Amino acid sequence: MREHVAGIRRVHLAVDGQGPRALASSLIFGVVPAWRATRQSTQDGLRGGRSGGMGASRDRLRSALVAAEVALALLLLVGSGLLIRTALALDAVDPGFDPRGLLSARVSLPRDDYLEDTRVRQTLERMVEETRAMPGVTSAAVVSQVPLSSGGNSNGLIPEGREMSIRSVILSQLRLVSPGYLQTMRIPLREGRDFTDRDRRGAQKVMIVSEALARQAWPNESAIGKRIACCEAGPRGLRDPVFKVVVGVAADVRWRGLARAPAPEFYLPIAQAPSNPPGAAWDWVDRTMYIVARTPGDPVALHGGMTRVLRGIDPTLPLFNIQTMEERMQGAMATSRFNTVLLTALGVMGLVLAAVGIYGVIACFVSQRTQEIGVRLALGAAPADVIRLVIRQALKPVLVGLVVGVVGAIAASDLLSAQLYGVTPRDPLTIMVVSVAFVLVAILASWAPARRAARVDPTRALSSA
């Protein structure tokens, strides 16, 4: 049996064709103009100033290549910027529980060995008792599903007083728990009480609801003392539902993922779980459980002790997914972080190569326009005027690339929308920051050629005309 953290797809580290193509285009667009510039001497530039249309065509081609490179790199950096802002937003999300110091393990009680419900409950209670007795453990409990894990059991609930029909049903996720689960997970109890050892069969049937369920079932009212039909039918079938009394309201928990809003949920004490006749739909619920333990120290240190305790109860007991809850939290963000690193790496690479391309284009421009620059200086132009001229020339293809890139980023924004949280796919701040970064890079990349142009000797330039 295998389990995957909710919301995380299997990551295949196969090389996508987009990356190599982006890298190849960046190398072509950026390095080639720079290489050509280094091969061209100043004297060649003076002669090139008189070459006519061929030089102008080459200039336009180089500028178009730089604009395309800027547009491509901007697309990648806007995507990585959105994912970075998503990661920052998720880091600030309250999952509804405290993952620090928690270790969880999934246990499965084989049906062939645990036919009787009584033995199932006794075994689970023994697991909790012996885990609590471990050195360093402050509390322990069992639950049918821990947060940020796959699986679940959706049930239809009908608050008392509403029509017994499909129109009145509230879909909610069930969690079977032992007493002390909320305390172990540090899930705040907003109202009412937690389960106790007195909540057993024969006692009043009770439940704890999440804030989301309480708001949906009884808006603007206290849920404590309310009754709700769920999970099992009375002697006369579905028209004779079994009602449970709400004794507590727990804080919402992000069970399905940090980026997903809390869904309605409710908790039932294991001791009051419906019976498990052969073939019953409930069979898997209290035979496959998680045991969670809290320690003030490093929860990894509990790994060996918890395994020994559970094996001591039943050496054949299948154990799965022994993890700290912090590891589950990290796993819940694994795909987002991987995509962020990938897009950021490609975007930064594109930004660097765009700078190389801009340098190459401007170096060519200065080399080809040396005579013109000399004439300007001879006629009284200040070196600062020449620097501004060169930088303006550098910004032309960059601004064209930015316009194309921004339009492309807006058009492709929906491709990332499913992976974003706390930021819109067309976030203007992200687009603005990336665009400003490109303008600054263009200025820096053109600064050296611009300074070189400002130091051209007018006498030499004119004598070469």
C-alpha positions in Angstrom: 0.0 0.0 0.0 1.2 3.4 -0.8 0.1 6.9 0.1 0.8 10.2 -1.6 0.6 13.6 0.1 -2.6 15.3 -0.9 -2.3 17.7 -3.8 1.2 16.4 -4.8 1.5 14.7 -8.1 4.4 12.3 -8.8 7.2 14.4 -10.1 9.0 13.0 -13.2 12.4 14.6 -13.6 12.4 14.1 -17.3 13.9 17.0 -19.3 11.1 18.9 -21.0 11.7 20.2 -24.5 10.9 23.7 -23.5 14.0 24.1 -21.3 16.6 23.1 -24.0 14.8 25.2 -26.6 14.7 28.2 -24.4 18.4 27.8 -23.5 19.4 27.3 -27.2 17.5 30.4 -28.3 19.1 32.4 -25.5 22.5 31.3 -26.5 21.9 32.2 -30.1 20.2 35.5 -29.4 22.7 36.6 -26.8 26.2 35.2 -27.5 26.3 35.5 -31.2 25.9 39.3 -31.3 28.5 39.7 -28.6 31.0 37.4 -30.4 30.5 39.3 -33.6 31.1 42.5 -31.8 34.5 41.3 -30.5 35.5 40.3 -34.0 34.9 43.8 -35.3 37.6 46.4 -34.9 37.1 50.1 -34.5 38.5 50.7 -38.0 36.0 48.1 -39.4 33.3 50.1 -37.6 34.4 53.3 -39.3 34.2 51.6 -42.7 31.0 50.0 -41.7 29.4 53.4 -41.1 29.5 53.8 -44.8 28.3 50.3 -45.7 24.6 51.2 -46.2 21.6 49.0 -46.0 23.3 45.7 -45.2 24.4 47.0 -41.8 21.0 48.4 -41.1 19.4 45.0 -41.8 21.9 43.3 -39.5 21.1 45.8 -36.8 17.4 45.2 -37.1 17.9 41.4 -36.9 20.1 41.7 -33.8 17.6 44.0 -32.1 14.8 41.6 -33.0 16.7 38.7 -31.5 17.3 40.6 -28.3 13.6 41.6 -28.1 12.6 38.0 -28.5 15.0 36.9 -25.8 13.8 39.5 -23.4 10.2 38.5 -24.0 11.0 34.8 -23.3 13.0 35.5 -20.2 10.2 37.8 -18.9 7.6 35.1 -19.3 9.8 32.7 -17.2 10.6 35.3 -14.5 7.0 36.4 -14.1 6.0 32.8 -13.6 8.7 32.2 -11.1 7.8 35.5 -9.3 4.2 34.4 -9.0 5.3 31.0 -7.6 7.7 32.7 -5.2 4.9 34.9 -3.9 2.7 31.8 -3.6 5.3 30.1 -1.5 5.6 33.1 0.8 1.8 33.2 1.2 1.7 29.5 2.0 4.4 29.8 4.6 2.1 32.3 6.4 -1.0 30.0 6.2 -2.2 28.6 9.5 -2.9 24.8 8.9 -5.1 24.7 11.9 -2.8 22.5 14.0 0.8 22.7 15.3 3.1 20.4 13.2 6.1 20.8 15.5 7.0 17.9 17.6 4.5 15.5 15.9 5.2 12.0 14.6 2.6 10.0 12.7 2.4 6.4 11.6 -0.2 4.6 9.6 -1.3 1.2 10.9 -3.6 -1.3 9.2 -5.3 -4.1 11.2 -5.9 -7.0 8.8 -9.5 -8.0 8.7 -8.7 -11.7 8.9 -7.0 -11.2 12.2 -9.4 -8.5 13.6 -12.9 -9.7 12.8 -14.5 -8.4 16.0 -15.0 -4.7 16.6 -14.2 -5.2 20.3 -10.7 -6.5 19.4 -10.1 -3.6 17.0 -11.0 -1.0 19.6 -9.0 -2.7 22.3 -5.9 -2.9 20.1 -6.2 0.8 19.1 -6.6 1.8 22.8 -3.5 -0.3 23.7 -1.5 1.4 21.0 -2.4 4.8 22.4 -1.7 3.8 26.0 1.7 2.3 25.2 2.7 5.1 22.9 1.9 7.6 25.6 4.1 5.7 28.0 7.1 6.1 25.7 9.9 8.4 27.1 9.5 11.9 25.8 5.9 11.5 24.6 3.5 14.1 26.1 0.4 12.9 24.4 -0.8 10.4 21.8 -4.0 9.5 19.9 -5.3 7.7 16.9 -7.3 9.2 13.9 -8.7 7.8 10.7 -6.8 10.4 8.6 -4.1 12.9 9.5 -4.0 16.3 7.8 -2.3 16.5 4.4 -2.8 12.8 3.6 -4.8 11.1 0.9 -8.1 9.4 1.4 -11.1 10.4 3.4 -14.7 9.6 4.1 -17.4 12.0 2.9 -20.7 11.8 4.7 -24.1 13.5 4.2 -25.3 15.2 7.4 -28.8 16.6 8.0 -29.3 19.0 11.0 -32.3 18.3 13.1 -35.4 20.2 12.1 -34.7 20.0 8.4 -36.4 17.9 5.8 -35.0 14.4 5.5 -34.2 14.8 1.8 -31.2 15.2 -0.5 -31.8 19.0 -0.5 -31.0 19.2 3.2 -27.8 17.2 3.1 -24.5 18.8 4.0 -21.4 16.9 2.7 -18.7 16.7 5.4 -15.5 14.8 6.0 -15.5 12.3 8.8 -12.6 11.8 11.3 -12.7 9.0 13.7 -10.5 9.9 16.7 -9.6 8.7 20.2 -9.9 11.1 23.2 -7.0 13.5 23.3 -6.6 13.8 19.6 -7.4 17.6 19.4 -5.0 18.1 22.3 -2.2 16.1 20.7 -2.6 18.0 17.4 -3.1 21.3 19.2 -6.3 21.9 17.2 -8.0 24.7 19.1 -11.4 23.9 20.6 -13.5 27.0 19.9 -16.5 26.0 21.9 -17.7 23.1 24.1 -15.6 20.1 25.2 -13.3 17.4 23.8 -14.2 13.7 23.8 -13.5 11.7 27.0 -13.4 8.1 28.0 -17.0 8.3 29.0 -18.0 8.8 25.3 -18.5 5.1 24.7 -21.2 2.8 23.4 -24.3 3.0 25.5 -23.7 6.6 26.3 -25.2 9.6 24.5 -23.9 9.7 20.9 -21.7 12.8 20.5 -19.7 14.6 17.8 -17.4 17.5 17.4 -17.8 19.7 14.3 -15.5 22.1 12.6 -16.1 25.8 12.4 -16.9 25.5 8.7 -19.6 22.9 9.3 -21.0 24.8 12.2 -21.3 27.9 10.1 -23.0 26.0 7.3 -25.4 24.1 9.5 -26.3 26.7 12.1 -25.3 30.2 10.8 -25.2 32.9 13.5 -26.0 30.3 16.2 -24.1 28.2 18.7 -23.7 24.6 17.6 -23.4 23.2 21.1 -26.3 21.0 22.0 -27.6 20.9 18.4 -28.4 17.5 17.0 -27.5 16.2 13.6 -28.3 13.0 11.7 -25.3 11.2 10.3 -23.5 8.0 9.4 -26.1 5.3 10.4 -29.8 4.5 10.2 -32.1 3.4 13.0 -34.2 0.2 13.1 -36.7 1.5 10.5 -34.0 2.4 7.9 -33.0 5.7 6.4 -36.2 7.4 7.5 -35.2 6.6 11.0 -31.8 8.4 11.3 -29.5 8.3 14.3 -28.9 11.7 15.7 -25.7 12.8 17.4 -25.3 15.7 19.8 -22.7 18.4 19.1 -20.5 18.8 22.2 -17.7 20.8 20.7 -16.6 23.1 17.9 -13.0 22.7 16.7 -11.0 25.1 14.6 -10.9 24.5 10.9 -8.0 22.4 9.6 -6.6 22.4 6.1 -6.7 18.7 5.6 -6.4 18.6 1.7 -3.6 21.1 1.3 -2.4 24.5 2.5 -3.8 26.2 -0.6 -7.2 24.7 -0.2 -9.9 26.3 2.0 -11.0 24.2 4.9 -14.0 22.0 4.2 -16.8 21.0 6.6 -15.6 18.2 8.9 -16.7 16.4 12.0 -15.2 14.1 14.5 -16.6 11.0 16.1 -15.2 9.0 19.0 -13.9 5.6 17.9 -15.7 4.0 20.8 -19.0 5.1 19.3 -18.2 4.2 15.7 -20.8 2.1 13.9 -20.4 -1.6 13.8 -18.5 -3.4 11.1 -20.6 -6.3 9.8 -18.9 -8.2 6.9 -18.9 -6.1 3.7 -19.9 -2.9 5.5 -18.8 0.4 3.9 -17.3 1.4 7.3 -14.9 -1.6 7.4 -11.8 0.3 6.4 -12.4 3.3 8.7 -11.3 2.0 12.1 -9.0 -0.8 10.8 -6.7 1.6 8.9 -5.7 4.4 11.3 -3.0 6.8 12.1 -1.3 7.0 15.4 0.1 10.5 16.3 2.5 11.3 19.2 3.7 14.6 20.4 7.1 15.3 22.0 8.8 18.5 23.2 12.0 17.3 21.4 12.8 16.0 18.0 9.9 13.8 16.8 12.3 11.8 14.6 13.8 10.4 17.8 10.4 8.6 18.5 10.6 6.7 15.2 12.4 3.6 16.6 10.4 3.5 19.9 7.1 3.8 18.1 8.0 1.0 15.8 9.0 -1.2 18.7 5.8 -0.4 20.6 3.5 -1.2 17.6 5.5 -4.4 16.7 5.3 -5.4 20.3 1.5 -5.3 20.2 1.3 -7.3 16.9 4.6 -8.3 15.1 2.6 -8.8 11.8 1.1 -5.3 12.0 1.6 -3.5 8.7 3.2 0.0 9.3 3.3 2.7 6.7 4.4 6.3 6.3 6.1 7.0 9.6 6.7 10.7 9.2 6.9 13.9 11.1 4.0 16.3 10.5 6.6 18.9 9.4 7.7 16.5 6.7 4.1 16.3 5.6 3.9 20.1 5.5 7.1 20.2 3.4 5.7 17.5 1.1 2.5 19.5 0.6 4.6 22.3 -0.9 7.1 20.1 -2.9 5.6 20.5 -6.3 5.2 24.3 -5.9 8.8 24.6 -4.7 10.2 22.4 -7.5 8.4 24.5 -10.1 9.6 27.7 -8.5 13.2 26.6 -8.6 12.9 25.4 -12.2 11.3 28.6 -13.5 13.6 30.8 -11.5 16.7 29.1 -12.8 15.5 29.3 -16.4 14.4 32.9 -15.9 17.7 34.0 -14.3 19.6 32.3 -17.1 17.5 34.1 -19.7 18.1 37.4 -17.9 21.9 36.9 -17.9 22.0 35.9 -21.5 19.7 38.8 -22.3 22.3 41.1 -20.8 25.0 39.4 -22.9 22.8 39.9 -26.0 22.2 43.6 -25.1 26.0 44.1 -24.6 26.7 42.5 -28.0 24.1 44.6 -29.8 25.3 47.8 -28.3 28.9 46.9 -28.9 28.1 46.4 -32.5 26.2 49.7 -32.6 29.1 51.6 -31.1 31.6 50.0 -33.4 29.5 50.7 -36.5 28.7 54.3 -35.4 32.1 55.4 -34.3 32.4 58.0 -37.1 28.9 59.4 -36.3 29.7 59.6 -32.6 33.0 61.4 -33.4 31.1 63.9 -35.5 28.7 64.5 -32.6 31.5 65.1 -30.2 33.3 67.4 -32.6 30.2 69.5 -33.0 30.0 70.0 -29.2 28.1 67.1 -27.9 29.0 66.2 -24.3 30.1 62.7 -23.3 26.9 62.4 -21.2 24.9 63.0 -24.4 26.7 60.1 -26.1 26.0 57.9 -23.1 22.3 58.7 -23.2 22.2 58.1 -27.0 23.8 54.6 -26.5 21.5 53.7 -23.6 18.4 54.8 -25.5 19.5 52.5 -28.3 19.9 49.6 -25.9 16.4 50.2 -24.4 14.6 50.1 -27.7 14.7 46.3 -28.2 14.3 45.8 -24.5 11.1 47.8 -24.4 9.7 46.0 -27.4 10.5 42.7 -25.7 8.9 43.8 -22.5 5.7 44.7 -24.3 5.6 41.4 -26.1 6.5 39.5 -22.9 3.9 41.3 -20.8 1.2 40.5 -23.3 2.4 36.9 -23.4 2.5 36.7 -19.6 -1.1 37.9 -19.4 -2.3 35.6 -22.1 -0.6 32.6 -20.5 -1.4 33.5 -16.9 -4.2 30.9 -16.6 -1.7 28.1 -17.1 -0.3 28.8 -13.6 -3.6 29.7 -11.9 -4.1 26.2 -10.4 -0.7 26.5 -8.6 -1.1 30.0 -7.2 -2.3 31.0 -3.8 -2.6 34.5 -2.4 -1.7 36.2 -5.7 -3.6 36.6 -9.0 -2.3 35.2 -12.2 -2.1 38.7 -13.7 -0.5 40.3 -10.6 0.6 43.8 -11.7 3.3 44.1 -9.0 5.1 41.0 -10.1 5.0 42.1 -13.8 6.2 45.6 -12.9 9.1 44.4 -10.7 10.3 42.0 -13.4 10.0 44.7 -16.1 12.0 47.2 -14.0 14.6 44.6 -13.5 15.0 44.2 -17.2 15.4 47.9 -17.7 18.1 48.1 -15.1 19.9 45.1 -16.6 19.7 46.8 -20.1 21.3 50.0 -18.6 24.0 48.0 -16.9 24.8 45.9 -19.9 25.1 48.9 -22.2 27.1 51.0 -19.7 30.5 49.8 -20.8 29.9 50.3 -24.5 28.4 53.7 -23.8 31.4 54.8 -21.8 33.7 53.6 -24.5 31.7 55.5 -27.1 31.9 58.7 -24.9 35.7 58.4 -25.0 36.0 58.3 -28.9 38.6 60.7 -30.2 36.8 63.1 -32.6 40.0 63.9 -34.5 40.7 60.3 -35.2 37.1 59.6 -36.1 37.0 62.5 -38.6 40.4 61.7 -40.1 39.1 58.2 -40.9 36.0 59.5 -42.7 
